[in-house]
Amino acid sequence: MTTPAYLIATIIATLYGAVFHLFKGGNASRLLLYLVSSWMGFIIGHNVSRVVGASIYSIGPLNAGMASLGSGLALVLAHWLAKRNQVSW
């Protein structure tokens, strides 16, 4: 991938994590969790797309469709795991 593709991927994944945090709420640690999980899901989705050979929506060398799907799944999974492990004192 090229440097502009990495930049676009980082911006898109960060926006996904920030918007998810805006809708679900939480503190700064939740924001960090959502950002990291969005970045990781975006990377995994893009790489799975390259391995499988599927391309839903490409922006240059970036398979944005599958990467977005991976990011969304990672965000839902992170939110579910964070809710499940939440301890109420």
C-alpha positions as CSV (number, residue, x, y, z in Angstrom):
1,M,0.0,0.0,0.0
2,T,1.1,3.6,-0.6
3,T,1.5,6.3,2.0
4,P,-1.7,8.1,1.0
5,A,-3.6,4.8,1.3
6,Y,-2.3,4.4,4.9
7,L,-3.4,7.9,5.7
8,I,-6.9,7.4,4.3
9,A,-7.2,4.1,6.2
10,T,-6.1,5.7,9.4
11,I,-8.6,8.6,9.0
12,I,-11.5,6.4,8.1
13,A,-10.9,3.9,10.9
14,T,-10.5,6.8,13.4
15,L,-13.7,8.3,12.3
16,Y,-15.5,5.0,12.7
17,G,-14.2,4.6,16.3
18,A,-15.0,8.2,17.2
19,V,-18.5,8.1,15.8
20,F,-19.2,4.8,17.5
21,H,-18.0,6.4,20.8
22,L,-20.3,9.4,20.1
23,F,-23.3,7.1,19.9
24,K,-22.4,4.6,22.6
25,G,-20.9,7.1,25.1
26,G,-18.3,6.4,27.8
27,N,-15.2,7.8,29.2
28,A,-11.7,8.3,27.7
29,S,-10.7,4.7,28.2
30,R,-13.7,3.6,26.2
31,L,-12.8,6.0,23.4
32,L,-9.3,4.5,23.3
33,L,-10.8,1.0,23.2
34,Y,-13.0,1.9,20.3
35,L,-10.2,3.6,18.4
36,V,-7.8,0.7,18.8
37,S,-10.5,-1.9,18.0
38,S,-11.5,0.1,14.9
39,W,-8.0,0.3,13.7
40,M,-7.4,-3.4,14.2
41,G,-10.6,-4.4,12.6
42,F,-9.9,-2.1,9.6
43,I,-6.5,-3.7,9.1
44,I,-7.9,-7.3,9.5
45,G,-10.8,-6.6,7.1
46,H,-8.4,-5.2,4.5
47,N,-6.0,-8.1,4.8
48,V,-8.8,-10.7,4.7
49,S,-10.1,-9.0,1.6
50,R,-6.7,-9.3,-0.1
51,V,-6.4,-13.0,0.8
52,V,-9.9,-13.9,-0.3
53,G,-9.7,-11.7,-3.4
54,A,-13.0,-9.9,-2.6
55,S,-13.3,-6.2,-3.2
56,I,-16.5,-4.4,-2.3
57,Y,-15.3,-0.8,-2.5
58,S,-11.7,0.0,-3.4
59,I,-10.0,3.3,-3.0
60,G,-6.8,2.8,-4.9
61,P,-5.0,-0.1,-3.2
62,L,-7.3,0.1,-0.1
63,N,-10.2,-2.3,0.0
64,A,-12.4,0.1,2.0
65,G,-15.6,-2.0,1.9
66,M,-14.3,-5.1,3.5
67,A,-12.1,-3.0,5.8
68,S,-15.2,-1.1,7.0
69,L,-17.0,-4.3,7.6
70,G,-14.1,-5.6,9.7
71,S,-14.0,-2.3,11.6
72,G,-17.7,-2.5,12.4
73,L,-17.5,-6.0,13.6
74,A,-14.5,-5.2,15.8
75,L,-16.3,-2.3,17.3
76,V,-19.4,-4.3,18.1
77,L,-17.3,-7.1,19.6
78,A,-15.3,-4.6,21.7
79,H,-18.5,-2.9,23.0
80,W,-20.0,-6.3,23.8
81,L,-16.9,-7.5,25.6
82,A,-16.5,-4.2,27.5
83,K,-20.2,-4.3,28.6
84,R,-19.8,-8.0,29.6
85,N,-16.7,-7.3,31.8
86,Q,-18.1,-4.2,33.4
87,V,-18.0,-4.4,37.2
88,S,-20.5,-2.4,39.2
89,W,-19.4,-1.5,42.7
